[in-house]
Each structure stands twice: as structure tokens, then as C-alpha cells.
Amino acid sequence: MKNNKKKIIFKKRTSVKQIEEGSEFCPKFNDLKLLPCITVEEKSNEILMFSYVNKEALKKTLETKKAHYFSRSRNLLWFKGETSGMYHYVKKILIDDDQDCLIFEVALSKPKKGGNPASCHVGYKSCFYRKVVKSKDGEVVLRFIEKKKSFDPEKVYKGITNPTRI
Amino acid sequence: MKNNKKKIIFKKRTSVKQIEEGSEFCPKFNDLKLLPCITVEEKSNEILMFSYVNKEALKKTLETKKAHYFSRSRNLLWFKGETSGMYHYVKKILIDDDQDCLIFEVALSKPKKGGNPASCHVGYKSCFYRKVVKSKDGEVVLRFIEKKKSFDPEKVYKGITNPTRI
């Protein structure tokens, strides 16, 4: 067990070969010190949300196996599920060719105030609950693909400011 | 057919309700005028890559049903497949709750210089060909999950600068 507590080190990026073809973990954080992260439900392969991690969030995720993100709207470390009970239990992490994007494959849990396992603060399972289509008159519009909410956001996030910004 | 040529309009963002619960298409481009985009293979649900679109790329994608992105490394509109033959035929587009991220669900094609249908410039089907794991001695390292390349990148991208930046 001692080994699992080894300090997590992000290696220095030295060559395209190291980054693309190697086994060294050398993620590239952007100018805002963030790394994009796609969250997928492991069992269904469904994409649940898109967000960012900073170094601290990524380290905490690797250490605890529960997803931590960086909330840009609140400008702080965001332990997913802390408020709602809807944790992201991380089963697998993938990284892309140039190591500037992550995938967290997760299992979901139910909101503590009732409802089905879900992820999105609006009440749907996934944040991607609408598709972009052309309407009959040729206008580009959105159509709901999740027909029913998994939980009542008014109950689960009572008193919490909505993170969506206009 | 006339209707399909209607000008694509991105609606003005006016309220959280409109953005989250509505059917108006009002994507939010970031400070660099880009919108993150996750590309998924429609038939397998496998995530292929993560990139960005600008307004022009998104409009061209909606018009042609072939994915166009914005290449940050080359700072230009990127018609995926133009060089390699590995087009992304867009079957479905999804958008997230606050309309600041897209998913393109696509079908792949083979590189014109030979190989199997794929997407990643390194030669793998997906850009996410490695997982992040702890090694026996507790170090965080990468392990390949795609064992074999789908095509030879030296052949397919001969003379083209590698987009990966150190």
C-alpha cells in the first residue's frame, strides 16, 4: 500500500515522440493552467459532461478515485457530488495523442435527496440531452433526446447558484 | 431543398432558461472565439478526438455534413480528411446544457494512401489510445490500449508538419 502514496509527478515535455508514442505522463495544461476533460459513463459509453481539471483536481482524482474538476464559473476546486451526492467514481482515465485532453470513465450515483443516478445539474443524466437539427423550415434548432429528468434540480441544488452563465 | 440553404443563425443568449431548457441554438464561443468539440464514432460510441470549432467551421459542418474544425496549431480552418482522406461524416450533433460544448457523432473513412478507417494523425483509430495507470512502483504512467496502428502516418502525412506541440 505504501507505493500507492507515491507523489504524483507530471513529467516535463521534451519531444513529440515522448508525448505521442511514450509511456510518460506529461499532460499539457493550457494558458489558464487547465486541461480539458471529457466524462463518460463507463458502462454505457455515454458522454456525460465536458469540463476542466487543474493540477490539484487531477492529483486529487488520481488519489481518491472520485472525480475532482476545476469550476471556471466558481473559480475553485470542484469535488463532484459533494453538494448533490452524484459522485463520479473514476474507473479508467484515458489521455489523447498530444496529452492535452483527458477522459474520465466513471460510474454514477444517485442524488442524496432522491432520484435516479445522473450527472447534469439541470436534472438530466447527461449534459448532452439535446441534439442540433434542422427544423422543417430549415432553421437550426435543438431537440431533446432525454425526455425525462432523472431528478428534481430544485430539490437537489436548493439554495445553490446555477453555474450556467449567459 | 431551398429550405436547407437557409442561413445558419446563432441566437443571442438571453436567459439561463433559454440556454438550458430551450430549443434555440445559442452556442457560446470562448474568448478565443472557439467552441470545444468532442468527436465520437457513431457506431461504436468510441471517443475519437477532442478539438475546437469556430463559427465558420461549425457553419461549414452543418452545411456539408463533413466535419470542419479550427486548427489552433496551424491557426486555420481545418477540413478533416482533406489531406489524409480520413473524413468525419457527421451523423448527429449534440450540445450540452450551457451550450458551450458540442459532440459530433461521425462515421470514418479509410486513408486514401491505404490502411483501415481511422481518425488520429499518429496512426491509431482514436486519439485516446493510452490509459493513465499506476505502475507497480506507484508511478503514474501511460499504457497503450490500441495495440496496432490503423495506417502508416509516414505514408499518409508525408511532407506534412506534425501538429503536436511540445
Interface residues (C-beta under 8 A of the other chain):
Chain A: K2 N3 N4 K5 K6 I8 I9 R13 T14 S15 V16 I19 E20 E21 G22 S23 E24 F25 K28 P36 I38 V40 N45 E46 I47 M49 F50 L62 K92 I93 L94 I95 D96 D97 D98 C101 L102 I103 C120 H121 V122 Y124 C127 F128 Y129 R130 K131 V132 V133 K134 K136 D137 G138 E139 V140 V141 L142 R143 F144 I145 N162 P163 T164 R165 I166
Chain B: K2 N3 N4 K5 K6 I8 I9 R13 T14 S15 V16 I19 E20 E21 G22 S23 E24 F25 K28 P36 I38 V40 N45 E46 I47 M49 F50 L62 K92 I93 L94 I95 D96 D97 D98 C101 L102 I103 C120 H121 V122 Y124 C127 F128 Y129 R130 K131 V132 K134 K136 D137 G138 E139 V140 V141 L142 R143 F144 I145 N162 P163 T164 R165 I166
